[in-house]
Structures are given as C-alpha cells and as structure tokens.
Amino acid sequence: SLYFKICPNSTLDASSGPIIIDYDYVTVQCGNNGQKSDNCQIVGGFVHFHIVGTATEIELAGLRMSSSKGSSIIAASTKDATLKINDCEWLANSGASAVLIHSNATVDASSSVTGILDISSMLDSSEAGMSVTMSGVGFMQNVLTYGTVVNVGGSLSIDKGRFNGNEVRVGDIAVMESGELFISDSCFDESASMVPGTIFIDDTSFLQENVNTFGFDNTDGGFGNGLSCTDIFIVAVGSDCSTGVNCNGTCTTFTSKTCPLDVASLPTITPGGTDEVVGGGTDKKDTPSTEYVRSKNPQDKPSVVPVVIAVLVCSFIVFGLGFIIFKRKRKKPASESAFQGDLAEVDVEDSL
C-alpha cells in the first residue's frame, strides 16, 4: 500500500501537473484523520488527480480542491477499478467538470496549453468505466462547460452530497454511455444548467437508486422549445438532447421535501406516483417518483429554525436542571511526485 498524508493547513500548487496514480492501494488524505476541517487545499492547474491504467482501491479523503481549469479529478482506470472519495470539497473550479469518470480519458500537453477538455468528443470512444463512490462531498460555485460530476460508462454512487450554486451545461450530475447512478441523502440548491435536469441521465444509462434527494431554486432553460426539468431528467430512447431540437424524456422528481443534510433526523419519503413525461417522449425506465408541490416562492423555502430554537431551549433546560449528562506494500511510482508542497508518505510497510 501507498499511504500519503498532507500536512494540515497546507496548500499544494497543481500548476506543474497532476498527481498521476497508476498503482493499486493508494490513499491520499489530509492530516491524520482525512477530514477537510484540517484545511488541506489543492489549487490551480489543469487537473489535480489523474487515475490511469488499471489502478484500483484508490482513496481520497479530506481534500479541498479549487481553481482547476480542465477537471479536478479524472478517473480513467478500467471497469473493475474502484475510487473512494470521502469528505472532500470542490469550490470555484472552471473547465469541463469537477470529476470525470471515463475509461480512457487522456490529458496531453496540448490540452493543458489550450485549456480545453472536450468531453463531448470523448463520448463515442469510451469503454466501461471504473466505479466511483463519494460520501460527504460538496460542490460549490463551480462554473463548468459540461457538468459538475460526469460519469461516462462507469458506476457512480453519491451519498450525502451537497451541490450549491454550480453553473453547467448538462447537469450537476451527468450520466452517459451506459453509466449508472446511485444517489442518496443529497441536496441540490441554486444550480443552473442549459440542458433539462439538475441530474441528467442519457438514453443508454440508468438511475439505479434515488433516495432522500432534495432540490430547491435550481434552474434550466437553454432550449427554446419549452422543455424544462429541474429535478432528474431521463432521456427517452432515441432522443437527442445535444441541441434541444429533438430532446424528449421523463422528469423524475427528487424524493424529499427538505434537505436531509440540514435536518438532524429526517424520515425517507417512500417514492410513489408517476413521472412526468416531458417533450412527448416515453420513459424506458420504471422509476417511480414522489408527488408533491414545491413552492416557487422563496419565502416558502423549508426552514428548520423553529426546530433548532426548540432544541436549544430544551438543551438549556436540561443543562440547568441537572448538568445531565495497506496493506499491501506497492512501490511508489515516480509519477506521483508532480506536486510542489507538503506531501509526505507514511506508514508504508513491507509484507510477505
């Protein structure tokens, strides 16, 4: 195993190139516990992390990534490879995406010089991608030419994800070319896209799980045909949403009336009802959705203030009354030393 620890309160400059991970069992984390509260920042450059070859069992934890101009993370390993991302944050990145899953995505010198990562041109050349699991992640104020998290042919699972104020073309999450998505306990707020759907699922891909998801004040609308969906848009078979001329599909609602990340205890709303067919298409997936009316008036935005006040009052009363109480060693490749910064390798041991 290769285990890297970034010193707390360090800022690593990625302008000289990405960390290239091409070995198995590599972990990069902030501090001793892999928590973003220890403030390890990775800034600038075209790409921050590029996972290539057949590298698997990769873990990133507690990192704050900003100001990339291509894609902060490119997960380009093979179908059987895995990447786990825990307690990480992406803020104010530009380029094509914050995270790109694509089995053979490459970043050459010309891409870095021109500052262009063209995801659209990659769609027909992708094989099955790797499996990426995210937990406790945040994507805020990113302005991107394609999507915030783009899954081309891979398996993507997001739990406890927060998406806020991102501006994209296709969606905060875009799933393409036979990819799949599992999404739970996640919130989408004030995101803007041109193509219908805060989450976009193309006609070859699958929404495998949609549990306890919430959206508010999201917008779409670059198409002039009146087609609109600010929740989850599933493209109809044979439809083309690249320009909006022939874009049809089903708008599947998020399943919660409040953000599960903002409420301490929130019961999961059991999906029910029917999807809304948008643009005259037919849905190829049997994905039930919850029927409810979300207010368009900002003054009606769900609030937990009364609950918080009640909890504080109760806590004060209780307090006043009684004071109640890897690993397998794999040799570190030279390609992982691209950053200039306080990146230290620790706990690397030989084992037979």
N, C-alpha and C positions, 0 to 999 in steps of 0.2 A: 504493500500500500504506500501511496504518497500522500502525505498529510501536510498541508500548508496553513500557517496561521499568520494573518495580517495583524500587525500591532494596532491596538485601539487608537482612534483619533489620527490615523494615517490617511494620507491622500496619495493614491497611485496615479501617475500620469500615463495614459494609454496612447499617447500621440506617437510613440515609436513603434507601435504594433500591438496586436492582441496577445494574450496568453493562449497558446495553442496546446490543447490537451489531446494527446494521441496514445495515452496509456490507460489501462484499466485501473480502477480503485483509486481515483484521485479525489481528494477533498480539499477545497479552498474555503476558509471560513474567517470571520472576524473575531479576534480575541479567543479566549478560552472556550466560550460557550456558543459561538456562532450566532450572535444577536446583533441586529442593526443598531441597537441602542449604544453599542460600543463605537459607532461612528467610523467605520472603515469606508472610505469613498474611492471609487474608481471613476475617473473623469477623462473626457476628451477622446480623441482618436476616432477611427472608423469602426472598429469592432473591439469589444472588451475581451470576450472569450470566444474561441473557435474550437469546437469539439469535432475531431475528424477521425478518419479511418474506421476502426471497429471499436473504439474506446467505449467502455461501459462502466457502470457503477460509479458515475461521476456525481459529486455533491458540491453544491454551492450554498453557503449559509451566512446570513447576517450582513450582506453587502449592499451598499448604496451606489447605484450606477447612474451616471448622468453625462449629458453632452456628447454621446456617441453620434456619429454622422452617417453610419451605414445601418448596423444593427448591433445592439449591445451584446447579445448572445446569438451565435449561430450554432445550432445543434445539428451537425451534419453527419453524425455517425449512422450506423446501419440499423436495420429493423429490430434486432434483438438487443440493442444497446439501451441503457437507461440513464436518465439525468434527473436528480432530485434537487429542487430549489426551495429553500426554506427561509422565511423571514428576510426576504430581500425587497429592495425598493428601486424603482426606476423613475427618475424625475428629469424633466426638461431634455429628453433626447430628441434628436431630429433624425433624418434619414428615412429608411423604408419601414423599419419596425424596431421594437424594443427586443423582442425574442422571435427568432425564425427557426422553425423546425423544417429541415429539408435535407434529404439524404446525401445529396452531392453538391450542396451549395459551396461555392469557392469564392475566395476573396483574393484577387490578384492585384498586382501593383497598379494597374490602370484604374481599377475600381477605387482604390484609396486616393489616387491622384484626382480623378474626376469627381469623386464624392458621390457616385451614383451606384446604388444597389437596386437593380431592376428585378423585382420579384415576379412581375407578370411574365417576363421572358423565361423564367425557370419552371413554370407550371407544367409544361408538357414533357419535361425531361426528368421528372422526379420518380424515384423508386420508393418503396415503402420506407417511411422514416422511423426514427427512434421514438421511444416512449419517454415523455417528459412529465414529471409530477411536480406541481407547485403547491405550497402551503404557506399561508400567512404572508402573501405578497401584495405589493402596492404599485400601481402605475399611475402617476400623476403628471399632468401638464406636459405630455409629450405631443409633439407635432410631427406627424409621420405621413409619408406619401402612400403607404399601403395600409397596414393595420398594426395595432399595438402588439398583439401576440398572433403570429401567423403560423398555422400548422399545415404543412403541405405533405400529406401522406403519412403522418405519424399518429401517435396516440397521445392526447393531451388531457391531463387531469388537473383541475384547479379547485382547491378548497380554501375558503377564507381569503378570497382575492378582492381587492378594492381597486376600482378603476374610476378615476376622477379627472374631469377636465381635459381629456385627450382629444386631439383633432386628427382624424384619419380619413382615408378614402373609403375603405371597405368595411371596417368594423373594429371595435376593441379586441374582439377575437374573430379571426377568420380561419375557417377550416376548409381545406381544398384537397382535391385529388385523392379521394378515398381515405381521408383522415377521419378521426373520431374525437369526440369531446365528451368529457365527464365534468360537469360544473356543479358546485355545491357551496352553500353558505357564502355567497359572493354578492357584491354590490357594484352597481354601475351608475354614476352620477355625473351629469353635465358633460357627457361625451358627445361629440359631433362627428357624423360620417356623411359621405355623399351617397353611397350605396345603401339600400334599406337594411336595417338590422344593426343594433348595437353588437349583437353576435351574428355572424354571417356563416351559414352552412351551405356549401355549394351542392349541386345535384348529384354528386358522386359520394358525398360524405355523410356522416351520421352523428346525430345528437344522441348519445347513449345515456346520459343522465342529466337531469335538470331539476335540482332540489334546493329549495330555500334560496332562490335568487331574487334580487330586487333591483329595480331601475327607477330613476327619477330625473326629470329635466334633461333627458337625452334627446338629441335631435338627429334627423336625417333629412335628405332632400336635395340632392343634386340633380335628380331626374325630373323632367318636365311633364311626365305622364300621370302625375298624381299619386304614384306608388309610394307608400310610406309604411315603415315599421320601425319602431324604436325599441323593440324587445329582441326576440330571436327570429331571424328570417331564414327559412329553409327553402332553397330554390327548387322550383318544380323541375321535373325531369325534362331535359331537352331545352330548358330556358337558358338564355344568355344574359347575364347581368353586367357584362363588361362595359356596356354603354347605356343601358336602360331602354333600348329600343324594343327588346323582347324579354323583359325581365318580369317573370311571374313567380309566385311561390306562396308560402304559408307563413303567417306571422304568429309565432307561438309566444305566449306571454310569460314573463317571469313569474315565479310561483309564490312570492312573499309580498305582503303589503308593507313591510318595514324592513330596514336593513338589519340582517342578523348580526352584523359586526358592531352595531351601535346599541343593541339591546342585550342585556346580560342573559336573559332566558327567553327564547322565542320558539314556540311550537312550530313544527314544519306544517305548512298548509298542504293538504293532500291534493294533488293535481286532479282536475276534473273539467268537464265541459268540452268544448270543441275549439279547434284552431280556426283562425280567420284566414280564409283564402284571399290573397292579395294579387291583384292584376289578372285574375281569371285563370290562374294555374291550378293544378291539383297537387295535393301533397302525397309524396311517395312514402312517407314515414308516418306511422301511427304514434304521434307524440302528443299526449293529452296536455291540456293547459288549464290554468285556473281562470275562472270568470270573475272579474271584479272591476270596479271603476276606479281608476287612479285619477285624482283631481289634477286639473291643469292649472289651478290657482296656487301660486307659490305660498299664499297664506295658509293653505290647507296641507302643507307638507307635513308628514308624520313627525311628531315630536315626542321625545322621551323626557322632556324637562320635568313634568309633574311626577313621573316615576322617580327620577333622580332626587328631586326635593324630598319626596316621601321616604326614600331610602336613607337620605342624610338625616332627616328628622328622627327616624326610628333608631338609627345608629347612635345618635346623640343621646336619646333617652336611655338606651341600653347601657351606654358607656357611663352616664351619670348615675344610674341606679346601682350598678354592681361591678363596673370595670370587667364585664364578662369577657369573661374571657371566651495495518489493515491487515490480522490484516496481513494480508499477504504483501510482502515487500515486492514492489516493482521498481526497477531503476528509473530515476527521474530523467526524463528526456531533456536534451538541451534546449528544445524549442519552448519550454515553459518559463524561460527567463527573460521574456521580452519586456517586462515592466521595469520602470525605474521607481523604486520605492521600498518600503519596509516590508518585504515579503520573505518570511522565514520558513524553512522546512523543519518540522519537528516530528518526534515520535515515529521515526522510520526504523523498523527493526527487521533483521533477517529472520526467516523462519524456514524450517525444512519441510 
